[in-house]
Amino acid sequence: MTKRVFVWVAHPKAGSLCAAMTDSYGDGLAQSGADVRRMDLADMSFDLNFEGYGPDSPPLEADLLGRRTLPGPIIS
């Protein structure tokens, strides 16, 4: 059975040490046969002033709605 691994890079800056470490970690997992999927906070665009969920809250922004499903693998 193939292992499935999801990695969330929550550093707000692209090209950070966290992202580089995730690259290496993901490459190693993929080489071992795992299905690796990744999402980067730095690639997302949304209003940082979150107002919460509820009937009076604005709808989720397009980038957040699009991230409800897992992104594709790091390495195909």
N, C-alpha and C positions, 0 to 999 in steps of 0.2 A: 504494500500500500504506500502510495506516494505521500510524503509529509507535506502539509500545506502550512506556510508561514506568512503571516502578515506583519510588516514592519512599518511603524508610524514614526516618521522623523518630525519631531515637534519643535525643532529649532527654527526661528523665524527668518534666518538668513541663509540664502542659498550658498553652497560652497563652504559650509562650516565644517569643523572637525567632526561633528556628529554625522553629517552627511557622508563624509569620506569613510568614516568607520562603518556606516551602514552599507556603503558600496562594497567594502571588503567582506563584511558579514554576509550580505546577500549573494555575492559571488561564490563564497565558500559553500553556502547552503545549496545554491543552484548546481554547483559542481558535484555535490553529493546526491543529486537527484530530486531535491525538494522543489515544490512549486512555490516560488517566492513572489509575493506581491507587496508593493510599497506605496505609501502615500507621504508626500512632503508638505508640511505647513507652508513653507516658503513659496510653493507653487500656487497657493490658493489666494483668492481675492475676495474679501468680505469685510463688512463693517465690524470693527472691533468692539463697538458699543452694543453688546448683546442685551436685548431687553427682556429676554425670557420667553417661555412658551405660554400660550393662553389665548383666549378668544380675541383679546385686544392687541395681540402682538402682530407685528408685520410678518408676512410670509418669509420663509427662508430664501436667501439669495441664490441665484443660479449656480454659483460655484459650490455652495454647500449642498444643494439638491443633487447636483451631479456626482457628488462624492458619497452618496448613500450606498452605492455598490462598490465593491473592491476594484481598484484599478488593475490593469494588466500586469503580467509578470515583469520583473526587472530584466530578466534574460529569457528570450524566447527559445 
